[in-house]
């Protein structure tokens, strides 16, 4: 196992809401602080089996791995990804609202729906990036400072091929002891995906000055570039079009 990481840093204590950090980011220097390591990545082997390899046309994958800002930001920078949308999966339509999901009682997980071209990037490669760069699959119902089932690690599969590929890959990684702990990622069927509110979309790109983004998400982009140079794209596939300079 090869793990890359930044040095430990101090961050403000935050609320249970991922994007509720807006207030926490402006917190005074006199507020209580705790030391949390910056986002790390693990170098892992690609899937030995990918039963989705015969897929054609545009495909979708839905992954949950903590706050959707960072997960979206990572996959928006993968070549072959047409779009990556932050949203909610695992619960009912009526509760697919940020304030409700933040309670941890809706069944939803903050998730990202990835639309991709399998001729340019495979589902197996997306899984490899998901497990190595986008999040830590050994953390149960949390990712670093974010705690609760809404931040769980989960793959919402769209068909039997995605299910088989994901389950076999998890078994492969566990057998190889790729991590110091067992993978706790849920592999569950996708019943529906609901796009998150507009202010959550492209958050990493739009708010690089955010304390949370700098501490926990920008390192993911650096890790993606370093570990997957052939898949990395400098210009992200944004949900919202960039404003053209006048």
ZAMARGU-4260 file (C-alpha; in steps of 0.2 Angstrom, whole numbers, plus 5000, padded with zeros to 4 digits):
<rodrens>
0) 5000/5000/5000 | 5007/5017/4996 | 4998/5032/5004 | 5001/5050/4999 | 4995/5064/5011
5) 4999/5082/5016 | 5004/5086/5034 | 4991/5087/5047 | 4983/5104/5049 | 4971/5113/5061
10) 4953/5116/5055 | 4938/5124/5064 | 4926/5113/5072 | 4911/5112/5060 | 4893/5108/5060
15) 4886/5091/5054 | 4881/5100/5037 | 4894/5098/5023 | 4889/5115/5015 | 4884/5122/5032
20) 4902/5127/5033 | 4899/5144/5026 | 4898/5151/5044 | 4913/5139/5050 | 4924/5146/5036
25) 4923/5163/5044 | 4926/5157/5061 | 4937/5168/5072 | 4955/5163/5077 | 4949/5161/5095
30) 4937/5147/5091 | 4941/5130/5097 | 4951/5120/5085 | 4956/5102/5082 | 4970/5094/5071
35) 4964/5084/5056 | 4975/5077/5043 | 4972/5083/5025 | 4964/5072/5012 | 4975/5057/5008
40) 4976/5045/4993 | 4980/5027/4991 | 4989/5019/4976 | 4979/5004/4972 | 4978/4991/4957
45) 4965/4993/4944 | 4950/4981/4944 | 4955/4964/4938 | 4937/4961/4932 | 4926/4974/4923
50) 4910/4966/4917 | 4905/4984/4911 | 4918/4984/4898 | 4906/4980/4883 | 4895/4996/4887
55) 4892/5008/4873 | 4885/5025/4872 | 4885/5037/4887 | 4884/5028/4903 | 4881/5034/4921
60) 4888/5030/4938 | 4883/5036/4955 | 4895/5037/4970 | 4894/5043/4987 | 4909/5047/4997
65) 4907/5061/5010 | 4904/5079/5005 | 4899/5080/4987 | 4909/5095/4984 | 4925/5086/4983
70) 4919/5070/4975 | 4911/5081/4961 | 4927/5091/4959 | 4937/5075/4956 | 4926/5067/4943
75) 4924/5084/4934 | 4942/5083/4931 | 4943/5065/4923 | 4944/5064/4904 | 4929/5055/4897
80) 4917/5062/4910 | 4904/5072/4901 | 4896/5079/4917 | 4896/5076/4936 | 4881/5082/4946
85) 4880/5084/4965 | 4864/5077/4973 | 4856/5064/4984 | 4853/5045/4982 | 4846/5032/4994
90) 4830/5041/5000 | 4813/5048/4994 | 4810/5062/4983 | 4801/5072/4996 | 4817/5072/5007
95) 4830/5076/4994 | 4833/5093/5001 | 4849/5099/5009 | 4842/5104/5025 | 4833/5088/5027
100) 4847/5077/5021 | 4859/5085/5034 | 4848/5078/5048 | 4855/5060/5043 | 4837/5053/5045
105) 4832/5053/5027 | 4841/5038/5020 | 4850/5049/5007 | 4868/5050/5005 | 4877/5065/4997
110) 4881/5058/4980 | 4888/5062/4963 | 4880/5056/4947 | 4894/5054/4934 | 4889/5054/4915
115) 4904/5047/4905 | 4910/5040/4888 | 4915/5022/4891 | 4926/5023/4875 | 4937/5036/4884
120) 4936/5031/4902 | 4930/5014/4909 | 4918/5011/4924 | 4933/5001/4932 | 4944/5016/4930
125) 4931/5027/4938 | 4930/5015/4953 | 4949/5015/4955 | 4948/5034/4956 | 4934/5033/4968
130) 4942/5021/4980 | 4960/5029/4979 | 4957/5048/4977 | 4940/5053/4980 | 4937/5047/4997
135) 4942/5034/5011 | 4931/5019/5009 | 4936/5012/5026 | 4927/5026/5036 | 4910/5021/5042
140) 4896/5034/5040 | 4909/5048/5039 | 4923/5056/5029 | 4936/5066/5040 | 4926/5080/5048
145) 4909/5076/5041 | 4900/5063/5052 | 4883/5055/5049 | 4875/5042/5037 | 4873/5056/5024
150) 4892/5055/5022 | 4893/5036/5020 | 4903/5027/5007 | 4891/5020/4994 | 4891/5014/4976
155) 4873/5015/4969 | 4874/5003/4954 | 4863/5005/4939 | 4864/4987/4932 | 4870/4969/4936
160) 4887/4973/4927 | 4891/4988/4938 | 4886/4978/4954 | 4897/4963/4949 | 4912/4974/4945
165) 4910/4984/4961 | 4909/4969/4972 | 4923/4960/4964 | 4934/4975/4965 | 4930/4978/4984
170) 4934/4959/4987 | 4951/4961/4977 | 4956/4977/4987 | 4952/4968/5003 | 4961/4953/4999
175) 4976/4963/4994 | 4975/4972/5010 | 4976/4989/5001 | 4970/4998/5016 | 4974/4996/5035
180) 4955/4993/5038 | 4941/4983/5029 | 4931/4993/5015 | 4914/4998/5022 | 4907/5004/5005
185) 4889/4999/5003 | 4885/4992/4986 | 4866/4995/4983 | 4854/4997/4968 | 4851/5015/4962
190) 4832/5018/4964 | 4833/5037/4960 | 4845/5052/4960 | 4840/5069/4964 | 4851/5084/4959
195) 4856/5095/4973 | 4852/5114/4974 | 4861/5125/4962 | 4872/5133/4975 | 4880/5116/4978
200) 4885/5113/4959 | 4903/5116/4954 | 4907/5122/4972 | 4925/5117/4972 | 4929/5127/4956
205) 4918/5142/4961 | 4925/5143/4979 | 4944/5138/4979 | 4947/5151/4993 | 4935/5141/5005
210) 4944/5135/5020 | 4935/5118/5019 | 4939/5116/5000 | 4957/5121/5003 | 4960/5108/5017
215) 4950/5093/5011 | 4946/5095/4993 | 4960/5103/4983 | 4972/5089/4989 | 4961/5077/4980
220) 4963/5086/4964 | 4982/5086/4966 | 4982/5068/4970 | 4971/5064/4954 | 4984/5074/4944
225) 4999/5065/4952 | 4991/5047/4952 | 4981/5047/4936 | 4990/5059/4924 | 4983/5051/4908
230) 4965/5053/4915 | 4967/5071/4922 | 4960/5086/4913 | 4964/5103/4918 | 4948/5111/4913
235) 4933/5103/4923 | 4917/5098/4915 | 4906/5110/4924 | 4887/5109/4927 | 4885/5128/4925
240) 4893/5136/4910 | 4907/5148/4914 | 4904/5166/4911 | 4913/5172/4896 | 4924/5187/4898
245) 4918/5203/4891
</rodrens>
